Amino acid sequence: MSDDERKKIETEDEAKTVKVTDRRRVDENGEVRENVEESPRKEPAESSTQAAKTPPKAIDFATFVYSLFTQGLLALGEIPHPDTQEKTRDLLLAKNTVDILELLTEKTRGNLTEDESKMLASLLHELHLHFVQAVQKSK
């Protein structure tokens, strides 16, 4: 590195000075300091206040079950990942999703409408078939 290059770098570094202002209301002894500038309070961004006012969308039983079904298909590599568009297979995750739907079927028995019960049984059956086919393909 030449001397001119070093001088240029040193000059640039010297130009980058930082001023630090102590705005604490008390000193290190705990005594109140005089002539302390108030730090400006930041107002929340418009988008964050708007988001706080917007209530989240309500999820119903059908949406919840379909999301589990979709998660199962994704884990089986039946549908591409929405972000990467790649199909990957994770049989353990798929099995866990089938197990969750089976557990949900057991625990909600007698508490669902006829349509909800049929939908849950149908999606569980379809996902289970996809799972069995995926396991057979992997052998």
C-alpha positions in Angstrom: 0.0 0.0 0.0 1.4 3.4 -1.0 1.8 6.3 1.4 -0.9 8.2 -0.6 -3.4 5.4 -0.1 -2.6 5.3 3.6 -3.1 9.0 4.0 -6.4 8.8 2.1 -7.7 6.0 4.4 -6.5 7.9 7.6 -8.2 11.0 6.4 -11.5 9.2 5.7 -11.2 7.6 9.2 -10.6 10.9 10.9 -13.7 12.4 9.1 -15.9 9.8 10.8 -16.1 11.2 14.3 -19.0 10.4 16.6 -20.4 12.7 19.2 -21.7 11.0 22.3 -24.1 12.9 24.6 -24.9 11.7 28.1 -28.7 12.1 28.5 -29.1 10.2 31.7 -31.1 12.1 34.3 -28.8 11.0 37.2 -25.0 10.9 37.5 -22.9 7.9 38.7 -23.6 8.9 42.4 -27.4 8.8 41.8 -27.8 12.6 42.0 -30.2 14.4 39.6 -28.3 16.2 36.9 -29.3 19.6 35.6 -29.6 20.7 32.0 -30.2 17.3 30.6 -31.7 17.2 27.1 -34.9 15.1 26.8 -34.4 12.4 24.3 -37.1 12.6 21.6 -39.7 9.9 21.9 -40.3 7.9 18.8 -43.9 7.5 17.7 -44.9 4.1 16.5 -44.9 3.6 12.8 -48.2 3.9 11.0 -48.2 0.3 9.8 -47.7 -1.1 13.3 -50.5 1.0 14.8 -52.7 0.0 11.9 -51.8 -3.7 12.5 -52.7 -3.4 16.1 -56.2 -2.1 15.2 -56.9 -4.8 12.7 -58.1 -8.0 14.5 -56.8 -11.3 13.3 -59.0 -13.3 11.1 -61.0 -15.9 12.9 -60.0 -19.5 12.2 -62.7 -22.1 12.0 -62.5 -25.9 12.4 -62.5 -26.6 8.6 -59.6 -24.1 8.0 -57.6 -25.7 10.8 -58.1 -29.2 9.5 -57.3 -28.2 5.9 -54.1 -26.6 7.1 -53.1 -29.8 8.8 -54.0 -31.7 5.6 -51.9 -29.3 3.5 -49.0 -29.6 5.9 -49.2 -33.4 5.5 -49.2 -33.2 1.7 -46.3 -30.8 1.9 -44.3 -33.3 4.1 -45.1 -36.1 1.7 -43.7 -34.1 -1.2 -47.1 -34.2 -2.9 -47.2 -30.4 -3.3 -44.3 -28.0 -3.7 -43.2 -25.7 -0.8 -44.8 -22.3 -1.4 -41.5 -20.4 -1.0 -39.0 -22.6 -2.7 -41.4 -24.4 -5.1 -39.4 -27.6 -4.3 -41.0 -30.9 -3.4 -39.3 -32.5 -0.4 -40.3 -35.6 1.6 -40.2 -35.9 5.4 -42.0 -39.1 6.4 -41.7 -38.5 10.1 -43.4 -35.1 9.8 -46.1 -36.6 7.6 -46.7 -39.5 10.1 -47.0 -36.9 12.9 -49.5 -35.0 10.9 -51.6 -38.1 10.3 -51.4 -38.9 14.0 -52.6 -35.4 14.9 -55.6 -35.8 12.6 -56.3 -39.2 14.2 -56.1 -37.7 17.6 -58.3 -34.8 16.6 -60.9 -37.3 15.3 -60.9 -39.2 18.6 -61.1 -36.1 20.8 -63.8 -34.4 18.9 -66.1 -37.4 18.4 -69.6 -36.4 19.2 -68.8 -32.7 19.2 -68.7 -32.0 15.5 -71.4 -31.3 13.0 -72.1 -34.0 10.4 -70.3 -32.0 7.7 -67.2 -31.4 9.9 -67.1 -35.0 10.9 -67.3 -36.2 7.2 -64.6 -33.6 6.1 -62.2 -34.7 8.9 -62.7 -38.4 8.1 -62.3 -37.8 4.4 -59.1 -35.8 4.7 -57.6 -38.2 7.2 -58.3 -41.1 4.9 -56.8 -39.4 1.9 -53.7 -38.3 3.8 -53.3 -41.8 5.2 -53.4 -43.3 1.7 -50.8 -40.8 0.4 -48.7 -41.7 3.4 -48.9 -45.4 2.8 -48.0 -44.9 -0.9 -45.0 -42.7 0.1 -43.7 -45.3 2.5 -44.0 -48.1 -0.2 -42.1 -45.9 -2.7 -39.3 -45.3 -0.2 -38.7 -49.1 0.2 
